Amino acid sequence: MKPGYYGNWGGAFVPEVLHETFRQLNQVFAAAKADPSFWRQYVELMGSYSCRPTPLTYAENLSRRLGGAQIFIKREDLNHTGAHKANNVMGQGLLVQRMGKSRVIAETGAGQHGVATATMAAKFGLACTIYMGEEDVQRQRPNVFWMEKLGATVVPVTSGSRTLKDAINEAFRDWVANMDTTHYVMGTVCGPHPFPEMVAWFQKIIGDEVREQILAVHGSLPARVYACVGGGSNAMGIFQGFLADREVELVGVEAGGKGLASGQHATRLSGSDASPGVAQGYKTMFLQDDDGQMRDTHSVAAGLDYIGVSPILANLWELGRVRFAAATDAEVMEALELTIRSEGIIPALESAHAFVQAFKEAGSLPREAAIIVNQSGRGDKDIFTIAHAFNDPSWQEFIRAKGEEYARGTK
Ligand SMILES: *Cc1c(COP(=O)(O)O)cnc(C)c1O
């Protein structure tokens, strides 16, 4: 098999000028992987800076209510900055130190990866530039506010559709111009080799921990493990703990949006709307039209709203090792409400997709079985979307009053 390929998927389709940069990146990554002290340094950093190991919580009330399997929740929401993204950016930060570079860049759609990257840059004393479509800058003001406070320069991209894919192009242009000083922090298990492998390697800290935790508290492996899939990094992170255990079923849950028939979704591997293509430096299943133009996607969860998917997951899908399902926006709001009320835990809208599928299946499994849901992040960040979806009148009044306050100039 060619390096950087997972079956038919992956590769490194990068401009010639970046070949030397990729050669260096591959070399530094390979050296770090071969050096046990690097992984120890990483685990220690995540322990002191990001609350690792994150707990595995037994969802007693949900388990009783749904009947069937015992439900466990892996608490990636308790990471610093509120999601599993910290695992990846902090790991890449350590690689940046090894490479002796002084600046990082990233592109972000929803802004969560931008906040995580800016956080890492502040901690490691690196200059940081975040590319974001102009439209996303407007939609994600709270995240932009924090990125700037953390010392990052946020560049609104005004070309094309002014969203994520244009930001990706701009970030690559910056990298080509500044590759000697600058590292590109990929946000998920996508993009050209070695990024999928690298991000999956850092995220496997989730799977390493949870495998030990479930054996300790339940005494046996789980029957099923559920994770939401945007690019696929939290899913790959937890799945790697069980890939070799064929009896553990791995389930990836994509954004069903307003339903498959509506065309407004981001289901690449669970539906039949995606097709193979090469874009953004790698080969995978993309949501594209017949001319290879990328389609508009939709999800209530901004982090799942992506046209491609990890080449590693595309391969595991083709091999039948990971099963894929989709959860609609409406189902997600229901699962969210149930989880909040039953357990006092607020999952991110992204994570709630995994809960939907777990809730659908728990009842059909025996009581002795355990299932694990990866709670990739916390839902506090989604208060605007969630309060809007629940049509909360007091919240609407609060927003209106704040707006008026600012308009009067009294605040
Ligand atoms: C970004 C994000 C995701 C989607 O990214 P993956 O690479 O698929 O994990 C999921 N959940 C949360 C909370 C996120 O912030």
The ligand as an SDF file (V2000), in Angstrom:
LIG
                    3D

 15 15  0  0  0  0  0  0  0  0999 V2000
  -15.4060   19.9960   15.7870 C   0  0  0  0  0  0  0  0  0  0  0  0
  -16.3110   19.1350   16.5630 C   0  0  0  0  0  0  0  0  0  0  0  0
  -16.7940   17.9060   16.0700 C   0  0  0  0  0  0  0  0  0  0  0  0
  -16.5280   17.4160   14.6750 C   0  0  0  0  0  0  0  0  0  0  0  0
  -15.2140   17.0850   14.3990 O   0  0  0  0  0  0  0  0  0  0  0  0
  -14.6600   15.6050   14.2660 P   0  0  0  0  0  0  0  0  0  0  0  0
  -13.3390   15.7890   13.6210 O   0  0  0  0  0  0  0  0  0  0  0  0
  -15.6100   14.8140   13.4210 O   0  0  0  0  0  0  0  0  0  0  0  0
  -14.5570   15.0390   15.6300 O   0  0  0  0  0  0  0  0  0  0  0  0
  -17.5870   17.1300   16.8970 C   0  0  0  0  0  0  0  0  0  0  0  0
  -17.9120   17.5290   18.1370 N   0  0  0  0  0  0  0  0  0  0  0  0
  -17.4760   18.6980   18.6430 C   0  0  0  0  0  0  0  0  0  0  0  0
  -17.9010   19.0880   20.0260 C   0  0  0  0  0  0  0  0  0  0  0  0
  -16.6670   19.5350   17.8800 C   0  0  0  0  0  0  0  0  0  0  0  0
  -16.2640   20.7060   18.4030 O   0  0  0  0  0  0  0  0  0  0  0  0
  1  2  1  0
  2  3  1  0
  2 14  2  0
  3  4  1  0
  3 10  2  0
  4  5  1  0
  5  6  1  0
  6  7  2  0
  6  8  1  0
  6  9  1  0
 10 11  1  0
 11 12  2  0
 12 13  1  0
 12 14  1  0
 14 15  1  0
M  END
$$$$
